[in-house]
């Protein structure tokens, strides 16, 4: 085997990295990149430097086929809450590989049963059983089925700025027009939006005087168009929008007044991400249905859940089982993930590192940082051209910031209603030193892009 490729010139050193360089030669790495371009379909716009072809990963660090390290502030696209390749998760999955791999959901496996029990006991008392599928979109599709069957009503209300998946049913409760157009056909008309809580850009005035006026018209909306359910993330992952407790108190009271079920989407907010086991725990919510996915399998395969209470379950008919729903290896890894989050204090670390991120980002005192919002390690930094007017930073500057961060070895995504939020959701094992490395890089990048005009 040829010698490892040399470390990229000027590559940043990431504290705490246990990642070794790729064993591929430059020619071998280039060939893999070429094969990716030839054979892998990616039907979206590629920012500069993407895709990164990852050869190995550990903790918060991923290494590409050319040996370049990146700090991963996406957690493998919001999946690896315990960090990449956590040994306890790897061990659990490896042991299960010698026992049972996959059986039909019409039967059962020990890991899937034990995982369902663990989830039900961690969720509010309103939840009694779990139904497993393979991804967040699918989990939300089943949640919509459950709600419609239980309520006898087709309509579902969802929030402005919502994201609940890319399959056809999930797109009907996703706000982005860009995503909705990807359906290739007109979407159904059995859903409608209600206001979200975008406190930084509240049209009613500063948050200090908030009376939750953004929900003033919702009672009339519900009366005019009775729906079977409200579907919402407890905290919106796209942009990191966390409502105040009184916002959720009012919306929860309104939906109960109109006899509507509450579906809480925990696909991204669940499993310690927000500094609590589930995002709904911040608000004392007791939904009739809860969906989840992404990190549920600890990064091993793909696993999702749709959990519900007895009254909903009694009326639910799924047709048949998703082929790979509740895969035994993924379930074993999911059990190990939950144990790891609790035993190693990762949920507490998420809360502490979210506070550190917030304080350290504000301390940069950069004129382009309009808002910093983290709930645990779910959040982001909103970039503006003017902090007084809150004018969105132009697309050219936003792209330059994203590209420069990538070149410096920082994996992030951009999100938010206006596409101007640095979306930051690292693994829950991220350290203060790693956050400081990111922010030092961001400080330099913002100054450089600003100087370039």
N, C-alpha and C positions, 0 to 999 in steps of 0.2 A: 504494500500500500504506500502511495506517495506520502511525503511529509505533509503535515497540516499546512493549510494556507496561512500566510502571514496576517497578523492583525491589521485591520484597515488603518491607514494613516490617520492620525488625529482622533481615533475612536475614544470615546469617553470610557473611563473605568467606573464600574458600578459596584459600590460597596456591598459586601455580603453575597456576591455572586458565587454559586457553586457550579456554574456552567463552564464546560471546557469547549475549546474551539472545535469546529467541524473538522473531521478527518478527511474531508474531500479535498482533492487538489483543485486549483482554480479552474482547470479544464473540465473536471467532473462536475463542479458546482455550476459552471456556465451551461453544461449540457442539461442538468436538471431544470434550470431556469427556462431553457429553450423548450423542453418537453412540457413544462407547465403551460407555457404560452400556446403550445400546439394542441394540447389535449384537454385542458381544464377550461370549462365554460364559466365566465364571471360576467353576468349581464348587468353591470353597473359601471359607473365612471370610476376610473382609477386615479387617486391622487398620486403625485410624484413619489417614486420610490416603492410603490406597492404593485403587486403583492410582495410581501416578505416571505421567502420560502424558508420555513423554520426547520432546522436540523435537530435541535434539542432545546429543552427548556427546564428551568428549575426555579422554584420560588417566584420572584417577580421578574426574572430575566429570561429572555429568549435569545437564541443564537441562530443566525441564518446560515445557509450553506456555504457562504464565503467566510464564515468565522466572525462576523460582526455581531456584537451584543446590543440588545435593546432593553431598556426598562419598559416593561409592558404595563401601561396604565389602562389597558382594556381587559386585562385578565383573560386573554384568549377569547375576546368578545363576550365579556361579562359572564364567564363560565367557571373559571378556576378560582373559586373563592378561597380555598385553602392554599393557593399557589400551584404553580405547575408541578406536576409529578410528585405530589406529597407522598413520602414513603408509606404512610399508613394506608392511604387510598390505593396505592399501587399493590401493596401486599394483600389487601382484601380482595381486589379484583383478580390478582394472580391465583390466590387460593380457590376462588370461585370457578375459575377456568377449568379446574380439574374435577368439579362436582356436577354442575348443571349450567349450560350456556343459555338456552332459550327453550321455552315451551309456550304453548298457546295460553293467552289470558283466560281461556275457558277452564284452565287448570290453575296451578299455583306453584310457587317456589318459596322456600324458606326465606331468602333475602327479601323478596317482594312483600311477603306478609309482614315481616318484622319492620320493614321500612314504612309500610302503611300505618302500622300501629304507632310507630315513633312520630310520624307526621301528625296523625290525628291527636295524639296527646300533647303535641307542641302547639297546635292550632287552638282557636277559641272553642268553647264548649258547644257552639252552634254547629260544629263540624263533627261528623260521625264516621265517615268512610272515605276511602280514596280510590280513584279510578286512574289507572296508569296509561299513558300514551307515549309518544316519542319526541315531542317538541312543543314549544310554547304556543305556536299558532294552532296546532292540533288541540292542545289543552283548552285554549279559549274557544275553539269551535265546539268542543264538547260542553263547555260551560254555557254557551249560547243555547245549545240543544236542551240542556237540563232546564235552563230558565224558562224557555218557551214551552216545554212540555209541562213543567210544574205550574206555570202561571196561566197557561192557555192563551197567552198574548204573544203576538209576533214582534212587536216593537221593542227595541232596546235603546236606552239613552247612554251616551258615552261622552267623555270630556273633550273639549277643544285641546288640540296638541297631542291627542292620544295616539299611542302605538300599541297594537295588540297582535300584530302578526301580518304575514304576507300571503297566506292562502286566501281563497276567495271570500269565505265567510268572515275571516278575521279582518280583511281589508274593509269590510263594511262598517267596522268599528275602529278604524284607523283614520286619523285626520289628514295626514299628508296627501295632498293632491297628486304629488309625484308618484307615491306608492299606489294610490288608488287607480291611477291611469294604467299601471302595469297589469291590471286585470284583463285588459284587452277587450272589455265589454262593459256595458253599463252595469253598475252595481245595484243591488236591490234597494228599495226605499223603505225598509223596515227599521231603520236606525236614524237617530238624530242627535245633535250635539247640545250639550249644556256647558256653561262657562267653567273654565278651570281657574286655579288660583295662581296667577302670575304676579306675585306681589311686587317684584321689582318694577314692573311696567303697569301697575294698577292705575286705571283711569279715574279712580275715585279719590286718589290722594295717597299720602304716605301711610305706610303700614302701621305706624304708631297710632293712627286714628281709625284703624280698620273696624268696620261694622259688618263685614262680609256682604257689602252691597252688591258684589258681583253675582250673588245668588238671588237677588231680589225678584227676578222674573221667572225663576225656575218653578215656583208653585203653580203659576199660570200655565207654563209649558206642560207640566205633568197633568194638569186638569184638562187641558185642551187635547192632549195626545197621550192617553194612558199607556204606559209601557209595562212590560213584564218585569224588567230589571234595569238597574243602573250598573254599568261595567266601568271600572276605574282601577288604575294603579293607586295605591295609597299615597305614593310620591311619584310624580312623573319622571321616568328615567330619561326621557328626551328633554334635556335641559336642566334636570335636577330640581324640578319645581315641587317644593314641599309646602303644602297648605298649612296654615295655622290650625290648631286643634278646633277652634270655634268654627272654621269653615266646614270641617268634616262633621262636627256636631250638628250643624244646621242642615247639611245635605242629607245626613243619615235620618234626621227627623222628618225631612220632607219626603223622602222615598218611603218611609214607613207610613206616613200619613196617607199616601196614595197606594198603599198595598203593593209596593214594588220590591222585588228581591234585590239583594246587593251581591254583585260578583266582584271580588277583589282579585286583581291580577298581580301575583307575586313572582312572575317569571324572572324579573330582574331585581326586585326589591327584597326577595326572600333570602333565607339562609345566611343571616348575619350581615348582609351587605350594608344595612342602614344603622348598624350598631345595636340592633335588636334582632331576635331570630327572624321575625317577619316584620315588614313595614307597617302592617296594620296594628302592631303592638304599640306604636307611638300614639295611636288614637283611640284605643279601646274599642275598636270595631268588632262586631259579631256578624259577619256576613253569612249568607246562606250557602254561598259557593266560593271556593278559593281555587285559583289556578296557579300552577308553578312549572318551572322548567329550567332551561339553561344549566345552572350549576347543580341541579338536583342529583346528577350522576357523578359529581366530583370530577367531571371531565372525561369519564370513561363511557364511551358510547353516547347515546342520547336518550333522555328519560324526562317525562313530564307527568304532571298530576292534575287532576280535576277532583277536588274534594268537596263534599256537600253534607248537608244535614239530612236527617231522616225524612222530613216531609218532601224534600226535593227528590231524594233517592227513590222513594216509593213510586214516583211517577216517571222515572227515567228508564227509557229503552234505547240502548245504544246501537241496535242493529246486530252488530257482532263485535269482536274484539279487534283493536289495532294489532297488526301482525307481531310487532316487536314491543308492544307496550308491556312495561314491567320486566324487561330483560333482566335475567338473574345476575349477570355480571355488573350491569349498571346499578342495579338495586343494592348489591353488596358494597359497591363503591360509595353509593349514596349514604348508606348506613355509616360507613367509615368516615365520610365527610362530616356528618352531623356530630359524631363522637369527637372528631378532631377539632371542630369549631368550638365545642364546649370545653373539652379537656385542655386545650392549649390556649384558651383565653382569646381566641381570634375575634370574637364578637366585641369584647371589650377593647381590643386593639383597634378595631374598625372605628369605634366611637372616639377613641383618643386620637387616632391619626386623622380623622375627619376634622377634629378641633385644631390639630396642628396645621393641617393643610389650609384651613380657613385663616388662621392667625398669620401664618407665614406668607400667604398670598397677599393679604391686605398690607402686610409690612413692606412689600415691594414698592408700594405707593406709585404704581405705574399709571399714567394718565389714560391708558387704554383699558384698564381693568374697571369695568362698571359695576360688576357684582360678583361676589364669591359665595357659593351656597353648597354646603355639604351637609348631608344627614348621614352620619357615619362616613363610609367611603362611596356613597352615591352622590355625585354632584358635578360641579363644573365651575368654570370661570367665564363669565360673559364679557366679551370684548366689545368696546364701543369707541367711536371716534371722538365723542365728547361726553364726559360724565354728567354735564349739566343737562343737556338735551336728550341724552341716552341714544343718540343717533348710532345706528349699527355701523360697525367698522366695514368699509367697502370690501367686496368679495376678493379683489386683487390682494389687499393687505392680509385678509384672513387666510387665503391660500398660501401666501408667502410665509406667514407664521407657522402654519401646519407643516409646510415643506421643510422649513428650517429646523423645526423640532424633530422631524423624522430623520433628517440628515445627521442630527446630533445624537441619534440613538434613543429617541423617545417615541413609543407607540401610543398614539391617541386617536380619537375620532372627533369630528366636529358635529354638533347637533343643535337642537333648540329650534324654536319657532322661526327664527331668522337665520339659522345656520351659523351663529356667531358665538357658540358656547364650546369651549374646550371641555369635552366630555371626559371625566376622569374617574375611572372605576377600577383601581388596581386590585390585585389580590389582597386579602385581608391580613396577609403577613408583611405587607409593606412596612418599611422602617422610616423613622423620621429622617434619617440620613438620605434615603432614596428619594423621599419627597423633596428634601432640600436640594438634592442634585437636579431634580426636575425644575424646581423654581429658579435656581441659579441660571439654568439654561434658558428658561422662559424669559427671565429678566434681560439677558443678553440678546435674545432673539427679538423681543419687542423693540428694544432700543435700535437694533440694526435695521429692522424693517421700517421703522419710523424715520430713521435717518435717510433711508434710500428713497423715501417719498412714495 
